[in-house]
Amino acid sequence: DLEDALSWEPTDGPGSDDHLDALDMGCTVEELAQITGMSISSVHAKLAHDILMGRVHKLPGDRFIRSRS
């Protein structure tokens, strides 16, 4: 699987997808970091993972939004 190939750790557990709630209306990395209290690097890592898993889409203007599938 992709997660194994990239050596990503599972993100299971309480609050692991809380950042996705903030993406319902779309936001930037900086806005997401401020809302969630995560570091910019952690936000980038989670977004990269979520984009590859099809849970998040990148919009024009460096904004991200939760997938509706």
Buried (B, 14 or more C-beta within 10 A) or exposed (E): EEEEEEEBEEBEEEEEBEBBEBBEEBBBBEBBBBBBEBEEEBBBBBBEBBBEEEBBBEEEEEBBBBEEE
